Structures are given as structure tokens and as C-alpha cells.
Amino acid sequence: MNSFGELNRFLALGIVGFSMAAGPLAGHFATAMPDQEPSPERPLAIGFQKQLLVDDHIVAQRANVSRELGGVTKANGGKPLIVADRPWENADLIRLGAVFRDGGRFRMWYQMNDTLFGYAESEDGLRWTKPNLGFYEHAGSKDNNIVDSRGLTCFLDPHETDPAHRYKAAYAHESVKAALAGSPDGFHWTPYNRGEPVTHRAADTINQLLWDEEARVYRLYTRTDFGQGMYAGTLEENRGTRDMINPDVKTNPAAWKTVREWKFDREGRWEYKRRQVYSLNGWIHEGVHFGLLWCYEWAGALGEGPYDLQKKHERDVMNFYIATMRGDAMWDLSWVYAEKPLIPRGPDGSFDKDWVQPAPSIVTWQDQHWLYYSGSKERHDIYRIREGQSRWGCSIGLATLRLDGFVCLMARTEPGTVVTKPFTLEGSQVEINADARNGELLVEVLDETGQPMPGFTRREAVAFKAADGLRLQPRWEAHGDLEPLKGKVVRFGFHLQNARLYAFQVVPPKARGKPMAVRDLMWVWGNPEMAEDGAQTLAAFARAGPAQRALLLGVPNIVMAGQGVPGDDHRADAFARPVAEFKRLVWEIAPDGEGGGPPFVYRDRLARIRRLADRYPQIEGVLLDDMSTLGMDKGFKPEHIRHIRELLPEKYRSVKIWGVVYTMSLNRPGIGDLIEELDVINLWTWHAKDIMELEKNVARCERSFPGKAIVLGLYLYDYGGGRRMPLDLLQRQCEAALKLAHAGRIQGMVFLTISDDPEAVSWTAGWIERIGGQELGARSIQPRADE
């Protein structure tokens, strides 16, 4: 592979975007004149934001790489998932609206014919049901899935605090302008602005409202007309799009500021005969704005023949492209002009051969992007020559895409290089999304000027060969991570051959999972609601708050348990402040509402966890207590854990899901399905007599759930026997945990008692003082208990 010698020469000249890339998005470059001092690049502050390589935002140089569009896989063998199979549905017009996950299931709104709108839902996103909702009467019955048309493009507003408005939508007003409404459930809608529209015309395709967390504004996307007078609504219609911003749609629903209003015109005045914007919707992911563009191509050109559901046409068709931008810049439309749709239309006879219409947003689920779309077997304007007869034959399908796989930088046989702009390294590891199944990838770390950093050079990098992963972690001969460089200004240099590079992300220190001392793995079980005023002693350990318990035992990490994260912000802040200086925190969560049981919805509690995690980055987990006993007794299921994961989006990926599993529950039917959904098994031995089997139970979990993190729970009281913990068993429990920790077989140990036992607590505090400073792995590792 090439060295960076030639690239460093360009750095010295001040080139900030040197590119030898082929393909539609080849970069621009600017150089300093030979007699000018090069302008130093100000280091970027990327923090822990994932860096997608859809543009050159983070890229300073690239050589022998091309920017390529990612490839999708059509689900169900390319056949539709939803078809018109109800008497009130009409395949002439099935237009897709909102699709997202909520409450542990996929939810979908869609247009069923010219006047009716429907709802469907699914547990797995593949098998859909159309429930009888009972809202509207059709043909003398309310047994149907008909819903209010205003919900077609609704979204679940992450910014909303009022449950009555947590769904919001933009919809087409009867005046062909956009109007807004809010809803508690996506079915029952209250209009904003007294029901009057908030835009001018035309808003008759796919309108969309969404919240932009970074800019702290709502964004509204609608279609608009550029055709004048007699041209509007005819074959000469010139369709375009606009997007606007408004910080508060409830208080000032009509106070919109236009950001962009545009049409295709790069190729001249008459380009609208080649392509038009039928609709464009926004989707924000990892700091990048994606335009989901429904593009009408060769409008009205029906010269390829009569109505034909078998032949694939190339004129008067509808394609789905992506555009990208950051902030409020103009969209990059390169993929449109390169004529590369994100989801290609299907072959002859397929349900999507003549149009592909994207949903207004994308579902990210199970490390993939799920792109729902409606397809048609015929052209847009076929109705002009087939009025009153069956026309389009629409249905709904799905394509999936690799996580963050929209665009890659690709090197073929000739080795390629990519150098980032300088940035301050805040973490100790980097994760790389790359496909080098048929090639090679390695990572070099450079200083601000582009010079290789000793210990992290290309020669010292361990190459990924025949590797493909979403989170590959590079290492070097003398370094397993980037800890020695943390806080320095660096650049990454990627060497590729026959490989694709999609994204990279600097990982926070807490995600390393490699503490150096035994003490770093130790936690205390804290119960804020049990805390009594004043300082407590070891003899009154159970009456101490979480912070005092940690100090009494001498451990740096706390599980905030008991009643879990409070139901209001004021109490949550009051609980968080005393533990703000501790290294690592996990918060127990209970379902929203009272009783701690069905329907196991965690939306409010997880919203509070997200807010706390923004303020306290040491929060690294949420805990489901008694999951394997009381939880299962009440009907707790794997989909409820998946619901929790949905409420912890990519920004909070370092917040892991812990579940309390009792060794006595390991034989319980269904427990394996629950554990598979967890990030961390918090394994407890309820009966002290079973401590002798502790290592065997750990080994059992290792066999059944390979790679799953295990954190042991260590009781200082025999809760199963209802008695004080015998000191010999307490010692046996702690020594077994220590051996497992040194062997790397557990990732933590949590000490718990809510009963005062001065002898057990004092012994434990003394033991921790004696062994807590041991370097992990320093002791000889004994064979496993099952070997």
C-alpha cells in the first residue's frame, strides 16, 4: 500500500481537499501559492459523533478512492409486504406515509385510495396486520383499519413533553396548502393554527414535519409549484420543493422561515421535462441531513407504448434518490445527476418496476436501515390514456441497507488512501465501519501536520484482512488502543485496497471495558430512597445513600437501584447530584405509570435517562431488576427490551441494557430469549447455599450466551435463606468473583445489602481494601469450573 509521503507534500502546500477520486462526488481542492505560508487547519471538535463519509466534511485528502453509493437488499425476495387486500383498499393508489417503531412494534400509516387512509402494524417489520380499529364506518361496518388522513406522515416528536401532542404531522389542507396537527396516539388529531394552512400551495404529495435536535427547530418539507398560471396541474407543471424552520409549532404554528425553495434547473430552463421533484423529505442521522427524494423523470412522456404491467418502462417513471447536506446548505444532488437511485426499480413484471416512492423517514433497527417504499407496475401519467380503469397496481415493499452504508469511499486494486482533517482526540479507541472481505484495511495516526506518530505508523498497524464489520477496532503492534494519544490533535490515515470505508467513530473512554485494577470493576447497589440524613457508618450501611455506600466500601461505581430513575426531573436531579463525581453509573428503570407491569412502556423514564446522560456522561447503563422472576411473572418479553433499545438511539449507544438474572431462573422457559436481548447479564445467587456453584453458573452463561458481558451480583445477606450471610460463604463468593475477574470472564461485581450487618459489611470493606488495587490479570488464571 502507498505511504503518505506524497500526501504529506500536499499538506505542506496547504491543500485541504486533494482528491484523485473518480465518480460523481469527486472533491474539489484549493492550494496555497508557493510563496504563501500554508494556512493551518483549525482542529475540528468531533467528540464522539460518528463520522459518515457521505461528503468531505471530515476528509482532508483522498487518493485512488471513489465515493460510491451503498447497495440495498430487497426483502421478501423483492416481493411486496403489503398489498391491497381489503374491500376498501384500491391498488390504483397506495401511497406510503409514516413508518417508525413505537412501543416495541413497527407502525405504518398509508394511503389506501383517493380518499381513505389506513394503518398497519408489525412485530418484526416483515409480517404486517391491519387491525380493526373501529374509528370510521365503511359499508355499514367499523371493522376496518381506516384512520384520519391527517396522520399520514406523522412522527413521534422527541422534543415534546406534553403526552397529548407527542405525535405531530403536516397534512394537505383542502386548499392544497400544508396544515399542522398534534395527537396523543397518531389517530386522534387536534389541528394547530385553528385548522388554517401555514404555507402557500402546493402541498399535495408527501408533506413532512420533523424535529431537528442540533438546530433546535422544527423542519417542514412540502412540494411547491414553479409552473405559472395555466401550467399548474398540467403536463407543463414544474414541480419543486421547499423546506422551512420554526422553533415552536404549537405557540407559533404559522411562523415559518424558508430555508430553501428550489427546482431542478442545473441543465437549463427546460430541465423539468427531464426531472422534477415530486416530493423531498428530510431524515437526520449522525449529523447529516438526508433528503429522501421522490423524483419524477421524463414527465408525461408515454411514448414507450400502451398500458403494460409486465414491461419495465424508462420514461414517465418515479425514482428514489438520496441527497445530503449539513446545516442549511443546499442539497448535494450528485446521485440524481449520476442517475443512481438508492433503491433501484425492479425488473420486468415486478411490483416496483415503474416507480419507487420512499417513506418520509428511515427506520434504524438491528444494525440495519429499513427503507420502506411503495412501488407501482405502471407509469405516473398512464391514467391520462386509461382513465377509469385499473391504473398503477401499487403495493408496499422493503429494502434494507447496512448500518451507515449509504455511501462509502472505495479503493479497488490500486491501493487508496484517505486522510482526515485534524481533530482533538477525546477517546481512547476508534470503531470503523468497513468492508474488506476481499482486501485489506489499516489505520495510521498522524499528527496535525500529517506526520506519522511513533507507535501508530502504518508499519506498526495491524491490518484488517478479509474483514467486514460495523465496529472494527484497529490496533498497533505496541498499542491496543489510542490511550497514549488522548487529548492530542491528530489525523487518521486510512489505507485501503479492494475495500470500502463507510464511517468511523471515536469511542468514549467508558466504552473501553478494560479497567486496569480490580477496584475499577466494583460497584455498590445504592438505594436513594433509603438514605437517612447525616453521615453513616459501616454498622448503618443500609441507611446510607448511594454515594456514602460507595465511600464506605471503597468502590468507584454505583448502581442507582431501588425505585429507579424517578418519575420527575426535580427528584432525578436530586438523586444524581450526590453521585456526580463517581466514575460509572447504572440506573434502574421501571415502566412508566404505576405498578411496574404491563404494558411495559418506558418512554418517559428513558427520556429522563437520556437527559441525565447528556449531563452525566458516566451513566453507562439501565437496569431491569428482577427481570427473570417478577418481570416474567407479569408478562415481560423480549420485545419490551427491544422497545427500550429503540428509546436509546445511536447517540446513547454506550448506555447498555442490564438485566438481573437469578441463577435459580436459568432453567426457566423463555429466559434465554430475554437474555439474548440484553447487553449485560447481571447474575445473582439468591440462595447462599448455591454460592458453591457460582463458577459453574458463570460457565453455563458463557456457553449459552457467548460474548455476552457478565456482571456478578454479590450479596452480603442470604436473602434466600432469610439469615445473615455466613462469613465462609461470603469469602468463597468474593474469592470466586476475584478469580473470574482476573480471568476476564466477568466485567464487574456489584455488592448489595439492604440490611445492616456490621460484620459482613466490615469484612467486605477490608477485603476490597486489600485486593482492590490488584492489576487485572496479574494472578494466575485457574481452569474453569467445568473443565
NORFENGI-V213835 format. One record per residue. RES is the residue in one letter. PHI is phi in radians with two decimals (none if undefined). PSI is psi in whole degrees, -180 to 180 (NA if undefined). NEAR is the number of other ideal C-beta (glycine too) atoms within 12 Angstrom. Layout:
((RES:PHI:PSI:NEAR) (RES:PHI:PSI:NEAR))
This chain:
((M:none:155:31) (N:-1.17:151:28) (S:-1.53:176:23) (F:-1.64:12:38) (G:-1.00:-48:18) (E:-1.17:-38:20) (L:-1.18:-37:37) (N:-1.09:-32:29) (R:-1.11:-39:20) (F:-1.22:-36:29) (L:-1.02:-43:35) (A:-1.10:-28:24) (L:-1.45:-8:24) (G:1.61:17:26) (I:-1.28:127:31) (V:-1.87:-6:33) (G:-2.55:33:30) (F:-0.96:132:35) (S:-2.52:135:32) (M:-1.99:23:28) (A:-1.32:144:33) (A:-1.67:171:22) (G:1.79:175:26) (P:-1.22:-21:21) (L:-1.99:31:36) (A:-1.00:138:25) (G:-1.39:167:31) (H:-1.70:164:16) (F:-2.50:157:23) (A:-2.40:140:19) (T:-2.11:154:19) (A:-1.46:145:19) (M:-1.15:152:12) (P:-0.98:-29:10) (D:-1.64:9:8) (Q:-1.80:148:12) (E:-1.28:134:11) (P:-1.12:143:23) (S:-1.47:117:16) (P:-1.14:142:17) (E:-1.45:132:27) (R:-1.23:130:13) (P:-1.02:136:24) (L:-1.34:152:27) (A:-1.83:86:16) (I:-1.61:-16:30) (G:0.92:-126:20) (F:-1.98:19:31) (Q:-1.25:131:28) (K:-1.13:140:35) (Q:-1.86:105:36) (L:-1.45:143:38) (L:-1.76:39:42) (V:-1.30:-18:40) (D:-2.60:-170:35) (D:-1.76:27:32) (H:-0.96:-42:31) (I:-1.85:-7:39) (V:-1.66:127:43) (A:-1.65:-39:39) (Q:-2.52:148:43) (R:-2.66:137:45) (A:-2.37:134:39) (N:1.04:31:32) (V:-2.23:151:41) (S:-2.10:151:30) (R:-1.58:121:38) (E:-2.12:148:32) (L:-1.35:139:35) (G:-1.20:158:37) (G:-1.84:134:23) (V:-1.66:163:33) (T:-2.10:123:21) (K:-1.39:128:30) (A:-1.29:164:29) (N:1.03:34:26) (G:1.11:26:15) (G:1.41:7:26) (K:-1.69:157:20) (P:-1.21:156:35) (L:-1.67:-31:37) (I:-2.27:127:44) (V:-2.21:167:26) (A:-1.32:102:29) (D:-2.30:19:21) (R:-2.09:151:28) (P:-1.02:-29:18) (W:-1.56:-2:29) (E:-1.69:148:31) (N:-2.32:116:26) (A:-1.14:-10:29) (D:-1.08:-28:27) (L:-2.64:93:31) (I:-2.02:106:45) (R:-1.92:132:46) (L:-1.46:137:45) (G:-1.93:-133:45) (A:-1.24:142:47) (V:-2.45:124:46) (F:-2.77:171:35) (R:-1.72:137:34) (D:-2.73:131:30) (G:1.13:33:28) (G:1.37:14:32) (R:-2.54:160:30) (F:-1.40:139:36) (R:-2.21:141:38) (M:-2.43:137:46) (W:-2.02:139:48) (Y:-2.65:158:47) (Q:-1.56:128:40) (M:-1.71:-24:41) (N:-2.90:-165:25) (D:-1.09:-26:18) (T:-2.20:-15:16) (L:-1.94:147:31) (F:-2.24:144:41) (G:-2.24:174:45) (Y:-2.37:141:40) (A:-2.43:160:39) (E:-2.56:161:31) (S:-2.68:145:31) (E:-1.39:-36:22) (D:-2.00:0:23) (G:1.44:-3:37) (L:-1.99:-41:24) (R:-1.84:115:17) (W:-1.93:145:32) (T:-2.07:153:23) (K:-2.01:91:30) (P:-1.20:150:23) (N:-1.37:106:20) (L:-1.58:-26:28) (G:1.30:24:16) (F:-1.53:-42:26) (Y:-2.30:146:25) (E:-1.53:137:14) (H:-2.44:127:25) (A:0.92:40:13) (G:1.44:7:10) (S:-2.43:149:16) (K:-1.76:8:16) (D:-1.40:79:19) (N:-2.75:175:27) (N:-1.89:26:33) (I:-1.30:135:35) (V:-2.30:170:40) (D:-1.06:132:28) (S:-1.09:-23:34) (R:-1.17:-18:35) (G:-1.52:3:39) (L:-0.91:-46:42) (T:-2.03:38:46) (C:-1.19:163:45) (F:-2.50:158:47) (L:-1.56:111:35) (D:-1.40:111:33) (P:-1.27:-13:28) (H:-1.56:-16:28) (E:-1.39:136:25) (T:-1.86:-15:17) (D:-1.62:115:16) (P:-1.00:-25:19) (A:-1.24:-12:18) (H:-2.23:20:33) (R:-1.24:-19:28) (Y:-1.76:141:38) (K:-2.39:158:43) (A:-2.70:151:44) (A:-1.85:138:51) (Y:-2.45:165:43) (A:-1.44:116:33) (H:-1.25:158:29) (E:-1.05:-20:16) (S:-1.49:9:18) (V:1.10:36:23) (K:-2.15:167:30) (A:-1.57:138:46) (A:-2.22:168:36) (L:-2.22:154:47) (A:-2.71:161:42) (G:-2.19:159:35) (S:-2.69:151:33) (P:-1.45:-19:21) (D:-2.45:-1:25) (G:1.52:-1:37) (F:-2.03:-40:30) (H:-1.90:118:21) (W:-2.04:139:31) (T:-1.99:118:26) (P:-1.25:147:27) (Y:-1.66:165:35) (N:1.01:34:26) (R:1.03:24:14) (G:1.46:0:20) (E:-1.49:151:18) (P:-1.15:160:31) (V:-2.05:2:34) (T:-2.36:173:39) (H:-1.53:-179:21) (R:-1.30:160:27) (A:-2.10:140:31) (A:-2.33:56:36) (D:-1.96:15:30) (T:-2.00:-107:42) (I:-1.97:97:42) (N:-1.44:154:48) (Q:-2.63:137:43) (L:-2.08:136:51) (L:-2.61:164:40) (W:-1.80:130:31) (D:-1.80:103:32) (E:-1.14:-40:20) (E:-1.16:-44:20) (A:-1.48:-13:23) (R:1.04:45:14) (V:-2.46:159:28) (Y:-1.52:145:41) (R:-2.05:137:43) (L:-2.12:124:48) (Y:-1.98:128:47) (T:-2.47:164:46) (R:-1.38:160:42) (T:-2.55:163:37) (D:-1.84:137:32) (F:-1.94:-11:27) (G:-1.25:142:24) (Q:-1.89:146:12) (G:0.93:-119:12) (M:-1.13:-18:10) (Y:-1.35:-26:16) (A:-1.10:127:21) (G:1.40:13:17) (T:-2.09:-175:18) (L:-1.10:-19:23) (E:-1.59:8:20) (E:-1.08:137:31) (N:-2.01:97:35) (R:-1.50:143:43) (G:-2.46:-165:34) (T:-2.55:159:45) (R:-2.48:154:36) (D:-2.40:148:42) (M:-2.37:165:37) (I:-2.28:150:30) (N:-2.76:124:34) (P:-1.29:-18:20) (D:-2.61:97:21) (V:-1.40:-18:36) (K:-1.41:-44:27) (T:-1.35:-41:13) (N:-2.27:70:18) (P:-1.13:-21:32) (A:-1.79:4:25) (A:-1.54:67:22) (W:-1.74:138:33) (K:-1.91:125:22) (T:-1.30:129:22) (V:-1.64:-47:27) (R:-2.51:142:30) (E:-2.49:114:24) (W:-2.65:166:28) (K:-2.44:167:33) (F:-1.24:123:33) (D:-2.66:13:19) (R:-1.06:-31:18) (E:-1.71:14:15) (G:2.00:176:12) (R:-1.02:-34:13) (W:-1.69:18:16) (E:-1.10:-23:27) (Y:-1.10:-19:32) (K:-1.31:-21:25) (R:-1.57:-45:27) (R:-2.69:148:36) (Q:-2.45:156:41) (V:-1.48:109:45) (Y:-1.39:-40:40) (S:-2.88:153:43) (L:-2.34:128:46) (N:-2.10:154:45) (G:-1.81:145:46) (W:-2.51:127:37) (I:-1.89:127:35) (H:-2.56:122:36) (E:0.93:43:35) (G:1.42:-3:31) (V:-1.87:136:35) (H:-1.59:122:37) (F:-1.81:128:41) (G:-1.62:118:44) (L:-1.62:98:46) (L:-1.76:118:48) (W:-1.64:109:43) (C:-1.92:125:45) (Y:-1.65:120:43) (E:-2.05:134:38) (W:0.98:55:28) (A:-0.99:129:33) (G:1.33:2:27) (A:-1.50:95:23) (L:-1.81:27:26) (G:-1.34:0:14) (E:-1.50:7:21) (G:2.10:178:19) (P:-1.32:-177:17) (Y:-0.92:128:25) (D:-2.71:111:21) (L:-1.46:-3:26) (Q:-1.80:-44:19) (K:-1.33:135:22) (K:-1.44:131:27) (H:-1.82:161:34) (E:-2.14:0:22) (R:-2.17:150:26) (D:1.02:42:34) (V:-2.03:170:43) (M:-2.16:126:45) (N:-2.13:159:42) (F:-1.98:114:45) (Y:-2.03:161:42) (I:-1.91:145:45) (A:-2.10:157:45) (T:-2.34:155:38) (M:-2.92:169:30) (R:-2.21:141:28) (G:1.11:-128:21) (D:-2.06:25:20) (A:-1.20:171:17) (M:-1.29:149:20) (W:-1.07:142:38) (D:-1.49:114:29) (L:-1.79:22:33) (S:-1.02:-38:30) (W:-1.21:-28:34) (V:-1.16:-50:35) (Y:-1.27:-20:23) (A:-1.42:-6:24) (E:1.01:48:21) (K:-2.15:90:29) (P:-1.12:151:35) (L:-1.22:-43:39) (I:-1.97:105:45) (P:-1.13:147:27) (R:-1.15:153:37) (G:-1.35:176:32) (P:-1.38:-177:18) (D:-0.86:135:17) (G:1.43:-7:18) (S:-1.41:161:30) (F:-1.23:-17:39) (D:-2.10:31:46) (K:-1.28:-24:33) (D:-2.07:-13:43) (W:-2.76:150:46) (V:-2.31:118:45) (Q:-1.98:117:45) (P:-1.31:151:51) (A:-1.13:159:43) (P:-1.17:-12:46) (S:-2.62:173:39) (I:-2.04:141:40) (V:-1.68:125:37) (T:-1.76:119:34) (W:-2.70:133:31) (Q:0.93:47:20) (D:1.04:31:19) (Q:-2.46:161:23) (H:-1.74:127:39) (W:-1.79:117:36) (L:-1.95:100:41) (Y:-1.45:148:51) (Y:-2.73:156:51) (S:-1.78:144:43) (G:-2.17:161:45) (S:-2.40:150:43) (K:-1.61:0:37) (E:-2.50:171:41) (R:-1.33:163:39) (H:-1.07:-50:35) (D:-1.64:15:32) (I:-1.05:-24:34) (Y:-1.12:-22:22) (R:-1.19:-26:21) (I:-1.97:3:20) (R:-2.38:39:20) (E:-1.03:135:12) (G:1.45:-1:9) (Q:-2.07:174:15) (S:-1.00:135:20) (R:-2.05:-79:29) (W:-1.62:-34:37) (G:1.15:60:33) (C:-1.55:151:39) (S:-2.75:179:40) (I:-2.08:132:46) (G:-2.23:-175:44) (L:-2.49:138:44) (A:-2.21:145:39) (T:-2.01:155:30) (L:-2.40:143:33) (R:-0.87:143:30) (L:-0.95:125:32) (D:1.04:24:38) (G:-1.66:26:37) (F:-1.13:-43:41) (V:-2.50:144:42) (C:-2.32:163:39) (L:-1.75:122:50) (M:-2.11:132:38) (A:-1.94:139:39) (R:-1.75:-139:21) (T:-1.08:-40:15) (E:-1.32:126:21) (P:-0.99:144:27) (G:-2.15:161:39) (T:-2.37:146:44) (V:-2.34:126:52) (V:-2.06:131:49) (T:-1.44:165:44) (K:-1.22:159:34) (P:-1.22:146:32) (F:-2.64:159:36) (T:-1.46:123:22) (L:-1.40:114:37) (E:-1.77:-15:29) (G:-2.01:-177:33) (S:-2.00:5:28) (Q:-2.65:157:33) (V:-2.23:140:43) (E:-1.95:136:34) (I:-2.13:133:41) (N:-1.73:108:39) (A:-2.66:155:45) (D:-2.16:105:34) (A:-2.15:40:34) (R:-1.05:-33:17) (N:-1.97:18:20) (G:-2.73:-138:29) (E:-2.63:147:30) (L:-2.53:136:46) (L:-2.50:162:40) (V:-2.16:131:45) (E:-2.01:147:40) (V:-1.91:129:41) (L:-1.98:158:40) (D:-1.45:-175:27) (E:-1.05:-31:28) (T:-1.55:-5:25) (G:1.74:9:39) (Q:-1.55:137:25) (P:-1.02:142:29) (M:-1.64:129:31) (P:-0.91:136:18) (G:1.57:-14:22) (F:-2.29:25:36) (T:-1.38:172:25) (R:-1.05:-41:33) (R:-1.12:-29:19) (E:-1.63:-7:21) (A:-1.34:140:32) (V:-1.54:118:24) (A:-1.33:146:29) (F:-1.54:117:33) (K:-2.10:133:21) (A:0.93:41:17) (A:-2.01:149:27) (D:-2.59:119:24) (G:-2.81:156:27) (L:-1.47:-23:26) (R:-2.45:53:27) (L:-1.14:135:32) (Q:-1.96:108:31) (P:-1.23:157:38) (R:-2.55:168:25) (W:-2.23:166:29) (E:-0.98:-39:17) (A:-1.85:-1:17) (H:-2.45:130:26) (G:-1.56:-10:19) (D:-2.73:-168:29) (L:-1.82:16:33) (E:-0.90:-41:25) (P:-1.15:-18:19) (L:-1.80:-2:30) (K:-1.04:131:23) (G:1.65:-10:16) (K:-1.57:160:23) (V:-1.51:124:28) (V:-2.38:169:36) (R:-2.21:150:42) (F:-1.72:140:47) (G:-2.06:123:44) (F:-1.85:128:54) (H:-1.83:126:42) (L:-2.25:146:44) (Q:-2.58:125:30) (N:0.86:51:29) (A:-2.58:158:43) (R:-2.11:132:42) (L:-2.00:120:51) (Y:-1.77:-43:43) (A:-2.91:164:44) (F:-2.55:160:42) (Q:-2.61:127:36) (V:-1.28:133:38) (V:-1.75:137:32) (P:-1.02:153:31) (P:-0.98:-35:27) (K:-1.19:-17:32) (A:-1.48:-2:30) (R:-1.14:-38:26) (G:1.16:24:30) (K:-2.27:62:22) (P:-1.08:153:30) (M:-1.59:-22:17) (A:-2.18:156:24) (V:-1.01:-40:36) (R:-0.99:-33:32) (D:-1.12:-18:29) (L:-1.61:0:40) (M:-1.69:139:46) (W:-2.24:158:44) (V:-2.10:144:45) (W:-1.46:115:41) (G:-1.91:140:44) (N:-2.13:93:31) (P:-0.99:-36:34) (E:-1.25:-14:22) (M:-1.60:-7:26) (A:-1.17:134:28) (E:-1.84:156:18) (D:-1.09:148:10) (G:1.56:168:11) (A:-1.30:141:15) (Q:-1.97:164:24) (T:-1.98:177:20) (L:-1.02:-32:29) (A:-1.22:-23:18) (A:-2.03:37:24) (F:-0.99:-42:40) (A:-1.14:-21:33) (R:-1.63:2:25) (A:-1.53:149:34) (G:-1.26:171:34) (P:-0.97:-43:41) (A:-1.15:-42:30) (Q:-1.15:-39:32) (R:-1.06:-43:46) (A:-1.11:-41:34) (L:-1.19:-39:26) (L:-1.12:-39:34) (L:-1.48:-22:40) (G:1.41:40:28) (V:-2.07:153:39) (P:-1.68:-5:28) (N:-2.21:149:39) (I:-2.33:134:46) (V:-1.68:114:46) (M:-1.46:96:51) (A:-1.95:-147:39) (G:1.31:-113:28) (Q:-1.47:-3:23) (G:1.32:-167:36) (V:-1.11:129:44) (P:-1.11:165:26) (G:-1.48:1:22) (D:-2.42:154:16) (D:-1.12:-37:21) (H:-1.09:-48:12) (R:-1.19:-37:19) (A:-1.05:-44:31) (D:-1.13:-39:20) (A:-1.13:-36:20) (F:-1.29:-34:37) (A:-1.33:-36:34) (R:-1.01:-44:19) (P:-1.16:-20:24) (V:-1.88:12:37) (A:-1.14:-21:21) (E:-1.64:-1:18) (F:-1.46:154:33) (K:-1.18:-47:27) (R:-2.37:138:41) (L:-2.32:141:42) (V:-2.22:135:46) (W:-1.95:131:44) (E:-1.20:144:40) (I:-2.18:141:48) (A:-2.00:159:36) (P:-1.07:155:34) (D:-1.05:152:28) (G:1.49:-165:17) (E:-1.79:155:9) (G:1.66:-21:13) (G:1.15:24:28) (G:-2.23:-154:20) (P:-0.91:148:19) (P:-1.55:17:21) (F:0.95:54:32) (V:-1.76:133:29) (Y:-2.11:18:38) (R:-1.03:-50:31) (D:-1.18:-42:28) (R:-1.14:-40:35) (L:-1.26:-31:33) (A:-1.09:-37:33) (R:-1.24:-38:35) (I:-1.08:-43:39) (R:-1.07:-42:32) (R:-1.14:-42:24) (L:-1.13:-41:36) (A:-1.13:-31:33) (D:-1.14:-33:16) (R:-1.58:-32:18) (Y:-2.18:88:32) (P:-1.12:-10:24) (Q:-1.37:-3:28) (I:-1.27:115:42) (E:-2.15:8:41) (G:-2.92:159:43) (V:-2.10:144:43) (L:-2.04:133:45) (L:-1.81:100:47) (D:-1.35:148:36) (D:0.93:30:28) (M:-1.05:-40:45) (S:-1.46:-1:35) (T:-2.17:-88:26) (L:-1.06:-38:20) (G:-1.06:-50:34) (M:-1.14:-35:29) (D:-1.04:-33:16) (K:-1.59:2:20) (G:1.76:17:19) (F:-1.16:132:37) (K:-2.31:168:26) (P:-0.98:-35:29) (E:-1.12:-23:26) (H:-1.25:-34:37) (I:-1.21:-39:32) (R:-1.11:-35:31) (H:-1.08:-42:33) (I:-1.07:-43:44) (R:-1.09:-38:30) (E:-1.05:-34:33) (L:-1.45:3:33) (L:-2.09:77:31) (P:-1.15:-176:27) (E:-0.92:-37:30) (K:-1.01:-29:26) (Y:-1.93:27:30) (R:-1.10:-25:30) (S:-1.32:-10:34) (V:-1.48:106:38) (K:-1.56:159:37) (I:-1.76:114:42) (W:-1.70:145:44) (G:-2.33:131:46) (V:-1.32:121:41) (V:-2.15:125:43) (Y:-1.57:140:33) (T:-1.02:-30:38) (M:-1.24:-12:21) (S:-1.70:-1:32) (L:-1.14:-21:31) (N:-1.63:0:15) (R:-1.23:132:21) (P:-1.00:133:11) (G:1.56:-11:21) (I:-1.15:-34:33) (G:-1.08:-39:24) (D:-1.12:-36:23) (L:-1.19:-47:35) (I:-1.10:-35:36) (E:-1.01:-30:23) (E:-1.45:-13:32) (L:-1.39:158:38) (D:-1.58:-35:33) (V:-2.33:127:38) (I:-1.54:113:45) (N:-1.64:96:44) (L:-1.66:123:51) (W:-2.14:145:44) (T:-1.86:101:41) (W:-1.20:-41:29) (H:-1.68:121:26) (A:-1.02:-30:32) (K:-1.09:-21:22) (D:-1.55:1:28) (I:-1.05:-31:34) (M:-1.09:-20:20) (E:-1.74:11:24) (L:-1.01:-49:38) (E:-1.15:-36:34) (K:-1.15:-37:23) (N:-1.21:-36:38) (V:-1.11:-45:41) (A:-1.05:-37:27) (R:-1.10:-43:27) (C:-1.13:-38:40) (E:-1.09:-41:26) (R:-1.22:-42:20) (S:-1.37:-30:22) (F:-2.32:67:27) (P:-1.03:137:15) (G:1.47:-9:16) (K:-1.37:132:31) (A:-1.15:140:31) (I:-2.14:126:42) (V:-2.05:120:43) (L:-1.37:141:40) (G:-1.73:129:44) (L:-2.05:108:45) (Y:-1.38:141:41) (L:-1.79:15:43) (Y:-2.62:143:34) (D:-1.50:88:28) (Y:-1.24:-34:27) (G:-1.15:-36:21) (G:-1.64:-7:18) (G:1.10:42:12) (R:-2.61:171:17) (R:-1.07:148:23) (M:-1.28:120:35) (P:-1.03:136:23) (L:-1.10:-32:22) (D:-1.17:-38:17) (L:-1.27:-36:31) (L:-1.06:-45:32) (Q:-1.13:-43:24) (R:-1.06:-41:25) (Q:-1.10:-46:45) (C:-1.21:-40:36) (E:-1.16:-37:26) (A:-1.13:-41:34) (A:-1.11:-39:41) (L:-1.10:-45:36) (K:-1.09:-42:31) (L:-1.14:-37:38) (A:-1.14:-46:36) (H:-1.09:-32:25) (A:-1.40:-5:28) (G:1.31:17:23) (R:-1.61:-16:39) (I:-2.22:156:39) (Q:-1.92:9:37) (G:3.03:168:43) (M:-2.51:134:48) (V:-2.00:126:44) (F:-1.69:132:45) (L:-2.44:131:44) (T:-2.71:138:39) (I:-2.02:19:25) (S:-2.16:139:25) (D:-1.28:122:25) (D:-2.50:89:29) (P:-0.96:-36:21) (E:-1.17:-48:22) (A:-1.16:-42:37) (V:-1.19:-42:38) (S:-1.13:-43:24) (W:-1.05:-43:29) (T:-1.13:-43:40) (A:-1.08:-41:32) (G:-1.17:-40:21) (W:-1.10:-43:32) (I:-1.10:-40:36) (E:-1.08:-38:19) (R:-1.28:-42:18) (I:-1.91:-8:29) (G:-1.05:-30:30) (G:-1.50:-1:17) (Q:-1.06:137:24) (E:-1.27:132:18) (L:-1.05:135:30) (G:1.50:-2:21) (A:-1.24:-31:16) (R:-1.45:155:18) (S:-1.14:141:9) (I:-1.61:123:17) (Q:-1.46:158:16) (P:-1.05:156:12) (R:-1.14:156:21) (A:-1.12:-23:21) (D:-1.72:7:15) (E:-1.69:NA:12))
